[in-house]
Structures are given as structure tokens and as C-alpha cells.
Amino acid sequence: MEHVNAYWEYHKVVGDEVGDSLLTPEQYEDFKKNVVPERMKNRIFVSWRVEGGIDCELIGPESLCHCQHRYRQHNTDNAEKNTSCKNCRCKRYEYAPRMGSQPTRCKCKHYSTDHDLKKACSKCNCQSMHLTFTCPCGQPAYKHATCLETKEERMASGKPVGKDVPYAAMGGLTGFSSLAPGYMRLDPSGALGDTVFQSNLGALPGPSQECIMKPKSRTPQRHRPK
């Protein structure tokens, strides 16, 4: 089990930086000494949101881009905010929301995956992608955008930055709560930290509103003595 944990740690630290080949122990130590400090210094915090709103989704290593490659397969954590893909011509990471296991649809009724990098549809004359679903934050999906921020920019907006970690392509993840949608995330990046969102709770669908405003309390069960 110790070896499994060591490999898992190695994979999270090195990521896709060196391809499929494994580093020698000496190369790995050199990597941690030279690459990791720069990565921690230049981390890019990535989120999907409406400008000025909550972080509806926080991007992590496995989050899909419109180019259908994962965030970890893009350039990450550099001073230039360069998030171009290493495996295709995608020049900037752009979060691709999904409906369960299915890609979302454009107003042309075709899937987002039917649109190329320039958003032109391969199945009709549609030249731009206009997502048709409404985000749980109450805003239409087409008003959202992928936001890239430095640690300083993130802190200036009052959003959490978590601890400095050596792992690759962490994006906006700062803890387990980062995996939850923004309307359920009760920290400054989500529902708790946005006064406009709080004031608009009445416009949300019933289940979403109840989830935030009226969390179910469990009545302690009494055990009969044996």
C-alpha cells in the first residue's frame, strides 16, 4: 500500500508534465525542487461564473474543456495565464458544462461537442454556441464564462485560495467543498459569500431554495434499553 500511495503522490505532483515516461528518483527530486515552487507561485485559479457572481463551478484537473481534453492536459500554473492545450489547437481552457453524463445542447439543438473550437456547428449553419440551460444560480448558461485568476486577484475579490499545494492543475479547488456547485457551497466562493445571490434566492427553483434556506434537520432517535 505504501508503494501505491507513493505512485499516487508522484502522479499528482508531476501530472502530465513529462508524458508517459517515469522520472528517476533523482529526476523526481529535481522536479520537486525546481518546478513545484514556480507552480505554487504562479497557480491559476479557474472558475466558471457570471461576472461579479458566485463561482458556479470550480475547475480541477479532470474538468473538461470545450476541446474535450481535461484541464490537466492544458498548460497550467504559469505567470502568463497560458492555458493552451498540449494535445490540440485549443488556445485557452474553456469549461464545458454537462448535464449528467451528456454534453449540453446549443439553441441549434445540437450538442456542444458538435461545435468546433470556433464554435461553428458541424451539423448545421450555426456559427456560435448558445447554451440553452439555466444554471442553478438562476442565470442562463450563456452568460457564464471561464475566469482565470492569480492568487492575488482571488484574494482581492475575497475568494478562498486555500493552502499552497505541490499538485498539478489544481485550478480553483481549495478543499472538498470546492467539488460542490456554487449554490450549495457555503464559503466565500459560493452562496454564503454573495449578497446579490442571497437577495435573489426567491427566484430560484423550489428544491434549490430549500437546499440553501431550509436544510433538513434530523431528529435524534431514542434507543430502547435492552
HELIX and SHEET records of a PDB file:
HELIX    1   1 GLU A    2  VAL A   14  1                                  13    
HELIX    2   2 PRO A   25  LYS A   41  1                                  17    
HELIX    3   3 TYR A   71  GLN A   73  5                                   3    
HELIX    4   4 SER A  112  ASP A  114  5                                   3    
HELIX    5   5 ALA A  141  LYS A  143  5                                   3    
HELIX    6   6 LYS A  151  ALA A  156  1                                   6    
HELIX    7   7 PHE A  176  LEU A  179  5                                   4    
HELIX    8   8 GLY A  182  MET A  184  5                                   3    
HELIX    9   9 ALA A  191  GLY A  193  5                                   3    
HELIX   10  10 THR A  195  SER A  199  1                                   5    
HELIX   11  11 LEU A  201  ALA A  203  5                                   3    
HELIX   12  12 GLY A  206  MET A  213  1                                   8    
SHEET    1   A 3 GLU A  57  LEU A  58  0                                        
SHEET    2   A 3 PHE A  45  ARG A  49 -1                                        
SHEET    3   A 3 ALA A 145  GLU A 149 -1                                        
SHEET    1   B 2 ARG A  98  MET A  99  0                                        
SHEET    2   B 2 GLN A 102  PRO A 103 -1                                        
END                                                                             
